Amino acid sequence: MEKKLRRTIGKEAMFLGICGGLGKYFDLDPTIVRILVALTTFFSFGSLIIVYLILAFIIPKEDSIII
């Protein structure tokens, strides 16, 4: 089965589902990914927020069907 990066939906998604999707893709706990994103955002003076929002528009949701 081919791995695909998708945003999570439901209980796993806290805000747009990016960290949950990255956690599934890299076989990590989504909480660890959220902590890493928060720390990286803090130390990059907030510039990661723009990248996060761009990823939210680029990465499809889990239930999306791409033809």
Number of C-alpha atoms within 10 A of each C-alpha: 3 3 8 12 16 21 26 23 17 7 8 16 15 14 11 17 23 26 26 25 26 19 21 18 14 12 9 14 13 21 13 13 19 17 12 13 16 15 13 15 17 13 11 11 10 13 12 16 16 11 11 16 12 11 14 17 10 11 15 19 18 14 10 9 7 5 3
